[in-house]
Amino acid sequence: MIAVSGVTKSFGQNVLFDSISFKINSGEKVGLVGKNGHGKSTLLRLVTGESEPDSGEIIIPKNYRIGYLAQILDFTSPDLISEVASSLPLNEKDNIWKAEKILSGLGFSDSDFKKSPKAFSGGYQVRINLAKLLVGEPDFLLLDEPTNYLDITSIRWLKDFLVKWPKEFFLITHDRRFMDSVVTHVAGIHRKKLKKVEGNTQAYYEQIILEEEIYEKTRLNEEKRKKEVEQFISRFRAKARLAGMVQSRVKALEKMGNKQKLDKIEQLDFSFNEVPFSGKQILDVKNLNFSYSKEKQIIKNFSFSINSGDKIGIIGANGRGKTTLVKILSGIIEPESGKISFSTNAKPAVYVQDFLDELKEENTVADEIFYANPDLDRTKIRSICGAMLFSGDDALKPVSVLSGGERSRVMLGKLLAKPSNFLFLDEPTNHLDMDSCDALLCALDNFSGAVLMVTHNEMLLDAVAQKLIVFYSNKIELFDGTYQEFLEKIGWEEESLDQSVKDNSSNSTDRKMIKRQRALAVQEKSKKVSPLKKRISELEDKITLLEEEEKKLANEMQDASESVNVEKMSSVSIRISQVQSEIELFFDELELKTKELEDIEKQFEKEII
């Protein structure tokens, strides 16, 4: 078990989290979510001890071993078995059999043990890092974006591994489906606080939305109640008869909180600069061939066509040629042979990971957006900068100071700026947080042009792709169907077809029930409160009228006294007595009704919230 108690961490004026506390209990598998730059990786470094909190403490049991799966692949040994055995504890350096056992469990054969670790594919290199982690027999795993740069088959293998992992872990990933398939809880850094919820990401985000709705309603109710109390105090402050009630409200007003309106959280806002396309076929490819060497021909006699509105996912293991195909079709590199024919009305726009290095260091963010489309005016450029979270002076930041994630957002901004009806996308979700991935998915869904996209994000494939270009080990094929249909009919060469695909749909029955209960409580409260408020208002009006009458009668009494009109003095005196009695009775009833109203509002407060 790991306990985080009152931890605060900031860098200069930027507070990442403020006095957060939570526990990870035995057997809990926790996904960590939050926007980029809000402190997810920093929190992992605090747990490993690489960084220290500004205040608070992280309590880790004695002899509790933490293993950190790094994204960096840094191998120094000449062969696989030596590389993994180098991570054995000092007192077990001779137990090479442990390294062999773990490697075998991760899918390596005996003949692989003498190969260089650098000779394996990216997915298997991640398994090597995992093997190095496991030989230390950790009790707890820290996984920071483990799916980055993995192909789909490696991601699916890692998912299966984490589902079967018997101990605890802390996972950061932008891949919502991957997280939901392996975690038991989700923790999120939100507004400098951390909240942990049992269930998947949908359960977490629904809880956050519900709590913020409650906060805002409570804030508005408190403001309304404050105004009512202030009006009561102002109206009856001078009444000796109500001095106790007034003083009570003065104290209540002092105790009332001062809830601030929640700041709006910036979100990436994707809206492609779409231009219409007249015609049916937007691209035709005949007998395409490409190879990096005589021994490695990655595209051979491949022919296909793309119509306007087609959304095609390109899938396959790393190193098979997916990005190369995008570069060839978008004109970045030349094919060896074959014919690529675009419609005269085609307006392609390209996003390729390799292009991050082509951003000019001396340019500002706004400069780069302008160079993508010089026809844009300053207002539109600033609008795109803002949509990519470079608002205000941030749009004037030079590229040289931007992080990898920020540069990726600049490239996406350039994509939004360029007029297009055909999008070429190579791993567009890398460097994006979960909310930004959702925003991109919605934008692609709304884009009516053609899309050709390389991605290992299965949720994105399911939501967007209508067809697939599949890179197998020795061929390329166009599959006319969705990703789910591909899994059901063909499946991956690297895995058996008997693994069921987990249904990630979440049952919203509980949320509907909560809403219904709250609605019923509001109705019931209204039935009881409305007549009370109406009667209180009537009493206050009657008291005001009687007090005005009392003042007039006092003047009449003064006049009758000065003119020695005994009869008038007698009748006015009788009426003054009646008015004062009525005021007294109405004040008594007002006090009772006000107390009754307060009791009812307290009774329903929890039910409605």
C-alpha positions as MATLAB code, in Angstrom:
seq = 'MIAVSGVTKSFGQNVLFDSISFKINSGEKVGLVGKNGHGKSTLLRLVTGESEPDSGEIIIPKNYRIGYLAQILDFTSPDLISEVASSLPLNEKDNIWKAEKILSGLGFSDSDFKKSPKAFSGGYQVRINLAKLLVGEPDFLLLDEPTNYLDITSIRWLKDFLVKWPKEFFLITHDRRFMDSVVTHVAGIHRKKLKKVEGNTQAYYEQIILEEEIYEKTRLNEEKRKKEVEQFISRFRAKARLAGMVQSRVKALEKMGNKQKLDKIEQLDFSFNEVPFSGKQILDVKNLNFSYSKEKQIIKNFSFSINSGDKIGIIGANGRGKTTLVKILSGIIEPESGKISFSTNAKPAVYVQDFLDELKEENTVADEIFYANPDLDRTKIRSICGAMLFSGDDALKPVSVLSGGERSRVMLGKLLAKPSNFLFLDEPTNHLDMDSCDALLCALDNFSGAVLMVTHNEMLLDAVAQKLIVFYSNKIELFDGTYQEFLEKIGWEEESLDQSVKDNSSNSTDRKMIKRQRALAVQEKSKKVSPLKKRISELEDKITLLEEEEKKLANEMQDASESVNVEKMSSVSIRISQVQSEIELFFDELELKTKELEDIEKQFEKEII';
ca = [
       0.000    0.000    0.000;
       1.167    3.529   -0.808;
      -0.228    6.548    1.046;
       0.103   10.143   -0.162;
      -0.686   12.662    2.565;
      -1.063   16.423    2.106;
       1.415   16.615   -0.793;
       1.948   19.949   -2.540;
       4.232   20.471   -5.521;
       4.926   23.551   -7.593;
       7.497   24.873  -10.042;
       7.918   28.600   -9.498;
       4.458   30.182   -9.592;
       2.935   27.105  -11.259;
       1.207   24.990   -8.590;
       0.665   21.468   -9.948;
      -1.233   20.092   -6.968;
      -2.134   21.484   -3.597;
      -2.325   19.302   -0.484;
      -3.462   16.080   -2.189;
      -4.064   12.886   -0.244;
      -4.955    9.382   -1.405;
      -4.066    5.703   -0.951;
      -3.396    2.830   -3.315;
      -4.492   -0.296   -1.498;
      -3.497   -3.900   -2.031;
      -4.526   -5.197   -5.449;
      -5.672   -1.815   -6.791;
      -4.756   -0.971  -10.377;
      -5.025    2.790  -10.738;
      -5.115    4.872  -13.905;
      -3.913    8.465  -13.548;
      -5.578   11.080  -15.766;
      -5.292   14.843  -16.154;
      -4.354   17.414  -18.724;
      -0.810   17.641  -20.096;
       1.347   19.749  -17.818;
      -0.896   19.261  -14.767;
       1.571   17.003  -12.944;
       0.918   13.340  -13.789;
       4.535   12.404  -14.514;
       5.697   14.627  -11.651;
       3.510   12.646   -9.245;
       5.115    9.400  -10.448;
       8.581   10.891   -9.882;
       7.552   11.840   -6.340;
       6.522    8.244   -5.672;
       9.844    6.901   -6.987;
      11.784    9.448   -4.926;
      13.321   11.127   -7.994;
      11.669   14.358   -6.846;
      10.670   15.771   -3.461;
       7.318   17.374   -2.551;
       7.209   20.973   -1.328;
       5.180   19.740    1.635;
       3.410   16.594    2.799;
       4.711   13.028    2.694;
       4.555    9.814    0.704;
       4.434    6.741    2.917;
       5.778    3.514    1.424;
       5.962    0.317    3.546;
       9.366   -1.061    4.410;
      10.742   -3.544    1.832;
       7.961   -2.547   -0.607;
       9.617   -2.618   -4.031;
       8.587   -0.134   -6.716;
       9.366   -0.789  -10.388;
       9.283    2.019  -12.953;
       8.699    1.175  -16.618;
      10.576    3.897  -18.449;
       9.693    5.045  -21.957;
      13.393    5.377  -22.779;
      14.924    2.243  -24.290;
      18.575    2.231  -23.227;
      20.313   -1.116  -23.648;
      24.016   -1.555  -22.823;
      24.583   -5.317  -22.776;
      25.637   -7.293  -25.885;
      22.880   -9.898  -25.598;
      19.307  -10.179  -24.307;
      19.927  -12.454  -21.321;
      22.796  -10.293  -20.033;
      20.685   -7.155  -20.413;
      17.835   -8.553  -18.319;
      20.122  -10.294  -15.772;
      21.831   -6.940  -15.123;
      18.709   -5.860  -13.244;
      18.783   -8.774  -10.789;
      19.288   -7.708   -7.145;
      22.930   -7.760   -5.994;
      22.393  -10.848   -3.858;
      20.861  -12.748   -6.814;
      23.260  -11.921   -9.658;
      23.972  -15.622  -10.173;
      20.304  -16.557  -10.545;
      20.265  -16.191  -14.324;
      17.436  -18.728  -14.458;
      15.070  -16.058  -13.128;
      15.805  -13.837  -16.122;
      15.338  -16.810  -18.482;
      12.002  -17.711  -16.866;
      10.606  -14.185  -17.147;
      11.784  -13.772  -20.742;
      10.128  -17.051  -21.698;
       6.912  -15.863  -20.056;
       7.065  -12.682  -22.123;
       7.271  -14.581  -25.410;
      11.051  -14.848  -26.033;
      12.538  -18.154  -27.223;
      15.818  -19.724  -26.077;
      17.372  -18.723  -29.401;
      16.536  -15.066  -28.651;
      18.639  -15.005  -25.474;
      21.925  -14.438  -27.340;
      20.582  -11.783  -29.704;
      21.325   -8.114  -29.150;
      18.405   -6.372  -27.392;
      18.643   -3.638  -30.029;
      17.843   -6.194  -32.739;
      14.235   -6.609  -31.586;
      11.226   -4.567  -32.716;
       9.927   -1.658  -30.636;
       7.186   -3.754  -29.059;
       9.601   -6.463  -27.972;
      12.047   -3.864  -26.698;
       9.303   -2.665  -24.339;
       8.936   -6.296  -23.211;
      12.687   -6.323  -22.534;
      12.295   -3.245  -20.333;
       9.405   -4.974  -18.590;
      11.494   -8.121  -18.072;
      14.257   -5.988  -16.485;
      11.612   -4.568  -14.198;
      10.132   -7.935  -13.225;
      13.405   -9.655  -12.306;
      13.558   -7.242   -9.374;
      10.221   -8.755   -8.197;
       8.454   -5.408   -7.670;
       5.354   -5.058   -5.533;
       4.182   -1.998   -7.423;
       4.530   -0.900  -11.070;
       4.708    2.681  -12.300;
       3.840    2.898  -15.994;
       4.223    6.276  -17.731;
       2.669    6.197  -21.241;
       3.771    2.583  -21.883;
       1.763    2.421  -25.138;
       3.601    5.303  -26.834;
       5.273    4.093  -30.036;
       3.947    0.528  -29.594;
       2.044   -1.120  -32.424;
      -1.446   -2.519  -31.871;
      -0.354   -6.108  -31.281;
       2.159   -5.023  -28.620;
      -0.475   -2.821  -26.964;
      -2.934   -5.712  -26.884;
      -0.247   -7.971  -25.413;
       0.577   -5.398  -22.717;
      -3.126   -5.046  -21.925;
      -3.422   -8.794  -21.348;
      -0.294   -8.743  -19.161;
      -1.610   -5.933  -16.938;
      -5.029   -7.563  -16.588;
      -3.282  -10.666  -15.192;
      -0.805   -8.681  -13.042;
      -1.641   -9.753   -9.439;
      -0.327   -6.680   -7.623;
      -0.753   -2.908   -7.768;
       0.187   -0.426  -10.458;
      -0.098    3.253  -11.340;
      -0.715    3.874  -15.072;
      -0.537    7.024  -17.203;
      -1.827    6.713  -20.768;
      -3.762    8.894  -23.236;
      -5.440    5.744  -24.599;
      -8.830    5.704  -22.848;
      -9.796    2.209  -24.005;
      -6.474    0.736  -22.910;
      -6.826    2.300  -19.457;
     -10.439    1.229  -19.018;
      -9.563   -2.374  -19.902;
      -6.900   -2.798  -17.190;
      -7.648   -0.536  -14.184;
      -9.828   -1.001  -11.107;
      -9.753    2.697  -10.161;
      -9.114    6.039  -11.860;
      -7.406    8.960  -10.126;
      -7.375   12.397  -11.697;
      -5.482   15.628  -11.127;
      -8.119   18.323  -11.536;
      -8.010   21.938  -10.355;
      -4.787   21.185   -8.401;
      -6.510   18.427   -6.415;
      -6.593   14.642   -6.852;
      -9.718   12.513   -6.766;
      -9.746    8.718   -6.896;
     -12.871    6.875   -8.102;
     -13.618    3.162   -8.348;
     -14.331    2.102  -11.928;
     -13.267    3.357  -15.351;
     -12.607    6.774  -16.874;
     -16.299    7.354  -17.571;
     -17.115    6.817  -13.890;
     -14.379    9.303  -12.953;
     -15.422   12.036  -15.395;
     -19.125   11.612  -14.518;
     -18.224   12.044  -10.846;
     -16.212   15.205  -11.598;
     -19.072   16.647  -13.670;
     -21.604   15.803  -10.947;
     -19.478   17.368   -8.196;
     -18.937   20.543  -10.216;
     -22.673   20.774  -10.936;
     -23.333   20.416   -7.212;
     -20.675   22.995   -6.369;
     -22.122   25.530   -8.808;
     -25.710   24.977   -7.626;
     -24.592   25.236   -4.017;
     -22.673   28.428   -4.793;
     -25.704   30.009   -6.472;
     -27.993   28.896   -3.633;
     -25.594   30.354   -1.072;
     -25.461   33.649   -2.952;
     -29.261   33.745   -3.064;
     -29.510   32.861    0.627;
     -26.948   35.541    1.498;
     -29.000   38.175   -0.298;
     -32.153   37.056    1.530;
     -30.384   37.189    4.905;
     -28.868   40.575    4.121;
     -32.305   41.911    3.132;
     -33.848   40.573    6.356;
     -31.095   42.141    8.481;
     -31.435   45.466    6.668;
     -35.206   45.461    6.976;
     -35.600   44.474   10.621;
     -32.314   45.618   12.196;
     -34.080   48.457   14.055;
     -36.908   46.261   15.393;
     -36.324   45.468   19.039;
     -38.907   42.691   18.833;
     -36.745   40.842   16.256;
     -33.348   41.679   17.696;
     -32.656   38.007   18.482;
     -33.572   36.859   14.966;
     -31.532   39.645   13.380;
     -28.483   38.854   15.481;
     -28.843   35.172   14.676;
     -28.796   35.980   10.967;
     -25.802   38.290   11.353;
     -23.858   35.377   12.864;
     -25.130   32.992   10.192;
     -24.002   35.444    7.495;
     -20.528   35.594    9.011;
     -20.282   31.790    8.942;
     -21.419   31.437    5.335;
     -18.660   30.391    2.957;
     -17.561   32.453    0.006;
     -17.508   29.980   -2.855;
     -15.760   31.329   -5.947;
     -17.070   30.657   -9.437;
     -15.083   27.825  -11.024;
     -12.564   28.935  -13.633;
     -13.190   27.691  -17.148;
     -10.709   24.949  -18.061;
      -9.240   25.332  -21.541;
      -9.833   22.475  -23.970;
      -8.333   21.765  -27.362;
     -10.906   22.757  -29.974;
     -10.518   21.018  -33.320;
     -12.301   22.417  -36.349;
     -10.773   21.625  -39.722;
     -10.720   24.267  -42.468;
     -12.825   22.113  -44.737;
     -13.375   22.944  -48.414;
     -16.021   21.210  -50.546;
     -15.156   18.416  -52.961;
     -17.101   17.863  -56.172;
     -16.798   14.363  -57.508;
     -16.652   10.811  -56.202;
     -13.073    9.503  -56.344;
     -10.436   11.687  -54.685;
      -7.379    9.380  -55.060;
      -6.475    6.403  -57.239;
      -3.329    4.304  -56.717;
      -2.077    1.738  -59.254;
       0.717   -0.851  -58.774;
       2.601    1.032  -56.071;
       6.084   -0.261  -55.184;
       8.644    0.881  -52.640;
      11.640   -0.659  -50.880;
      14.454    0.583  -48.666;
      16.787   -2.127  -49.968;
      16.745   -5.176  -52.192;
      16.117   -7.314  -49.143;
      13.334   -5.124  -47.719;
      10.505   -4.345  -50.120;
       7.714   -2.974  -47.964;
       5.133   -2.101  -50.654;
       4.621   -4.357  -53.659;
       2.123   -3.885  -56.498;
      -0.426   -2.259  -54.193;
      -3.526   -0.773  -55.849;
      -6.574    0.877  -54.280;
      -8.776    3.956  -54.521;
     -10.254    6.425  -52.025;
     -13.588    8.183  -52.470;
     -14.667   11.470  -50.949;
     -15.807   10.857  -47.397;
     -13.858    7.585  -46.988;
     -12.196    7.278  -43.593;
      -9.439    4.671  -43.736;
      -7.241    3.424  -40.909;
      -3.750    2.098  -41.674;
      -2.783   -0.667  -39.241;
      -0.003   -3.178  -38.752;
       3.081   -3.921  -36.680;
       5.837   -1.323  -36.373;
       8.384   -1.301  -39.175;
       6.012   -2.654  -41.822;
       5.695    0.617  -43.780;
       2.564    2.417  -42.536;
       4.171    5.857  -42.189;
       6.080    5.299  -45.440;
       2.778    4.762  -47.279;
       1.400    8.049  -45.905;
       4.570    9.887  -46.968;
       4.444    8.417  -50.463;
       0.756    9.223  -51.000;
       1.119   12.749  -49.601;
       4.135   13.451  -51.837;
       6.795   13.646  -49.128;
       8.812   10.782  -50.672;
       8.770    9.303  -54.172;
       7.683    5.706  -54.902;
       9.920    3.375  -56.919;
       7.112    2.789  -59.375;
       3.369    3.010  -59.702;
       0.854    5.743  -60.380;
      -0.743    8.064  -57.794;
      -3.599   10.155  -59.226;
      -5.369   12.874  -57.203;
      -8.593   14.493  -58.343;
      -8.079   18.076  -59.534;
     -10.374   19.209  -56.699;
      -8.351   17.426  -53.974;
      -6.918   19.650  -51.229;
      -4.733   17.428  -49.022;
      -3.388   18.425  -45.577;
      -0.682   16.358  -43.877;
       0.259   15.635  -40.249;
       3.341   13.437  -39.899;
       5.294   12.932  -36.655;
       8.631   13.395  -38.454;
       7.644   16.960  -39.355;
       8.016   18.166  -35.757;
      11.691   18.773  -36.500;
      10.785   20.957  -39.481;
       9.304   23.680  -37.292;
      11.709   26.627  -37.383;
      13.173   27.326  -33.969;
      13.114   31.124  -34.401;
       9.441   31.250  -35.495;
       6.648   31.947  -33.048;
       3.591   29.712  -32.779;
       1.558   32.356  -34.664;
       4.241   32.513  -37.399;
       4.007   28.780  -38.015;
       0.199   28.935  -38.300;
       0.501   31.865  -40.730;
       3.016   30.031  -42.958;
       0.597   27.100  -43.181;
      -1.961   29.424  -44.786;
      -0.848   33.015  -45.574;
      -4.434   33.908  -46.569;
      -5.535   33.847  -42.919;
      -6.019   37.179  -41.163;
      -4.547   37.911  -37.725;
      -7.843   37.224  -35.934;
      -8.182   33.746  -37.459;
      -4.512   32.937  -36.727;
      -4.978   33.916  -33.084;
      -8.202   31.888  -32.992;
      -6.369   28.742  -34.157;
      -3.561   29.432  -31.663;
      -6.172   29.682  -28.912;
      -7.858   26.458  -30.047;
      -4.469   24.745  -29.648;
      -4.140   26.261  -26.123;
      -1.715   29.014  -27.149;
      -3.845   31.953  -26.079;
      -2.657   35.505  -25.446;
       1.107   35.908  -25.225;
       1.607   32.133  -25.549;
       0.950   32.537  -29.287;
       4.152   34.596  -29.425;
       6.332   31.890  -27.867;
       9.244   30.840  -30.121;
       9.306   27.204  -31.201;
      12.712   26.828  -29.512;
      11.132   26.883  -26.015;
       8.274   24.470  -26.756;
       8.068   20.922  -25.403;
       7.421   17.918  -27.654;
       3.733   17.975  -26.780;
       3.475   21.704  -27.522;
       5.226   21.274  -30.875;
       2.753   18.534  -31.696;
      -0.079   21.001  -31.000;
       1.571   23.542  -33.326;
       1.615   20.914  -36.099;
      -2.056   20.194  -35.466;
      -2.736   23.944  -35.609;
      -1.030   24.103  -39.021;
      -3.289   21.238  -40.103;
      -6.376   23.196  -38.981;
      -5.164   26.312  -40.816;
      -4.739   24.680  -44.214;
      -7.838   24.406  -46.449;
      -8.462   20.689  -47.003;
     -10.841   17.952  -48.033;
      -8.362   15.082  -47.566;
      -6.443   14.535  -44.307;
      -3.242   12.453  -44.038;
      -2.598   11.690  -40.351;
       0.303    9.758  -38.828;
      -0.283    8.940  -35.138;
      -2.128   12.204  -34.396;
      -2.894   11.274  -30.764;
       0.740   10.983  -29.639;
       1.502   13.774  -27.135;
      -2.211   14.525  -26.636;
      -3.963   14.035  -23.295;
      -7.203   12.069  -23.019;
      -9.537   15.080  -23.365;
      -7.645   16.279  -26.441;
      -7.909   12.813  -28.025;
     -11.681   12.980  -27.490;
     -11.789   16.430  -29.152;
      -9.822   15.135  -32.164;
     -12.149   12.139  -32.467;
     -15.195   14.443  -32.597;
     -13.556   16.684  -35.207;
     -12.701   13.706  -37.439;
     -16.228   12.390  -37.058;
     -17.604   15.758  -38.215;
     -15.131   16.095  -41.123;
     -16.959   15.207  -44.359;
     -13.807   14.852  -46.463;
     -11.535   11.812  -46.811;
      -9.205   10.682  -44.010;
      -6.204    8.350  -44.254;
      -4.840    7.732  -40.756;
      -2.099    5.682  -39.116;
      -3.000    4.968  -35.490;
      -2.532    2.309  -32.830;
      -5.417    3.719  -30.794;
      -8.157    1.110  -31.030;
     -10.857    3.484  -29.761;
     -10.016    5.956  -32.535;
     -10.067    3.167  -35.119;
     -13.444    1.934  -33.908;
     -14.965    5.410  -33.920;
     -13.591    6.734  -37.219;
     -12.342    4.058  -39.638;
     -14.818    2.614  -42.144;
     -12.109    0.712  -44.055;
      -8.583   -0.480  -43.267;
      -5.272   -0.820  -45.064;
      -3.643   -3.744  -43.270;
       0.125   -4.356  -43.304;
       0.715   -8.060  -42.713;
       4.180   -9.632  -42.407;
       4.475  -10.187  -46.165;
       1.650   -8.302  -47.889;
      -0.690   -5.284  -47.837;
      -4.441   -5.549  -48.266;
      -7.427   -3.209  -48.278;
     -10.061   -4.523  -45.854;
     -13.534   -3.196  -46.651;
     -14.938   -3.057  -43.132;
     -14.533   -1.643  -39.657;
     -11.817   -2.532  -37.162;
     -14.220   -4.693  -35.138;
     -15.170   -6.571  -38.303;
     -11.467   -7.083  -39.009;
     -10.926   -8.580  -35.540;
     -13.936  -10.856  -35.910;
     -13.245  -12.044  -39.468;
      -9.440  -12.020  -39.715;
      -7.663  -10.900  -36.537;
      -3.983  -10.336  -35.923;
      -1.384  -12.841  -37.036;
       0.426  -12.430  -33.707;
      -2.444  -13.483  -31.463;
      -5.198  -16.083  -31.281;
      -8.754  -15.164  -32.162;
     -10.289  -16.581  -28.998;
      -9.533  -13.437  -26.976;
     -12.824  -11.671  -26.568;
     -13.061   -7.958  -27.213;
     -14.087   -6.195  -24.063;
     -17.241   -4.132  -24.233;
     -16.360   -0.722  -22.886;
     -19.873    0.616  -22.871;
     -20.774    1.872  -19.430;
     -24.158    1.490  -17.793;
     -25.593    4.870  -16.947;
     -28.485    3.472  -14.846;
     -26.999    4.692  -11.567;
     -26.602    8.225  -12.923;
     -30.210    8.277  -14.145;
     -31.412    6.983  -10.775;
     -29.508    9.737   -8.950;
     -31.026   12.363  -11.241;
     -34.529   10.954  -10.686;
     -34.082   10.901   -6.911;
     -32.846   14.485   -6.935;
     -35.781   15.575   -9.120;
     -38.261   13.927   -6.749;
     -36.565   15.570   -3.773;
     -36.759   18.979   -5.489;
     -40.475   18.456   -6.174;
     -41.173   17.383   -2.593;
     -39.206   20.324   -1.200;
     -41.068   22.729   -3.468;
     -44.416   21.437   -2.190;
     -43.419   22.184    1.387;
     -41.340   25.319    0.888;
     -43.480   27.294   -1.580;
     -46.493   27.862    0.717;
     -44.137   28.750    3.585;
     -42.272   31.333    1.520;
     -45.573   32.738    0.320;
     -46.885   33.032    3.896;
     -43.611   34.622    5.121;
     -43.850   37.195    2.335;
     -47.503   37.920    3.282;
     -46.566   38.354    6.937;
     -43.710   40.732    6.125;
     -46.031   42.807    3.915;
     -48.744   42.899    6.618;
     -46.236   43.931    9.284;
     -44.969   46.708    7.009;
     -48.520   47.999    6.356;
     -49.426   47.865   10.065;
     -46.203   49.689   11.011;
     -47.059   52.426    8.507;
     -50.578   52.603    9.960;
     -49.104   52.808   13.457;
     -47.040   55.845   12.408;
     -50.132   57.580   10.973;
     -52.127   56.809   14.125;
     -49.344   58.273   16.244;
     -49.582   61.486   14.207;
     -53.366   61.492   14.571;
     -52.999   60.998   18.321;
     -50.618   63.963   18.425;
     -53.104   66.156   16.547;
     -56.049   65.026   18.738;
     -54.005   65.691   21.871;
     -53.112   69.210   20.738;
     -56.767   70.015   19.913;
     -57.982   68.286   23.107;
     -60.332   66.045   21.062;
     -61.065   63.439   23.717;
     -63.335   61.304   21.533;
     -60.751   61.171   18.752;
     -58.009   60.397   21.244;
     -60.048   57.463   22.590;
     -60.788   55.910   19.174;
     -57.201   56.334   17.952;
     -55.853   54.841   21.170;
     -58.065   51.799   20.760;
     -56.901   51.362   17.160;
     -53.223   51.778   18.099;
     -53.664   49.032   20.668;
     -55.275   46.763   18.057;
     -52.499   47.448   15.516;
     -49.746   46.727   18.028;
     -51.452   43.454   19.005;
     -51.727   42.431   15.347;
     -48.057   43.308   14.721;
     -47.082   41.216   17.753;
     -49.110   38.253   16.516;
     -47.701   38.515   12.981;
     -44.133   38.738   14.352;
     -44.748   35.554   16.393;
     -46.036   33.745   13.305;
     -43.135   35.109   11.181;
     -40.624   33.726   13.641;
     -42.273   30.294   13.623;
     -42.618   30.145    9.828;
     -38.998   31.263    9.299;
     -37.740   28.533   11.670;
     -39.938   25.955    9.919;
     -38.547   27.021    6.519;
     -34.941   26.711    7.721;
     -35.587   23.224    9.113;
     -37.108   22.026    5.821;
     -34.244   23.436    3.742;
     -31.700   21.669    5.959;
     -33.673   18.433    5.684;
     -33.639   18.476    1.869;
     -30.134   19.913    1.404;
     -28.336   16.550    1.229;
     -31.001   14.839   -0.857;
     -30.975   17.532   -3.549;
     -27.186   17.839   -3.655;
];
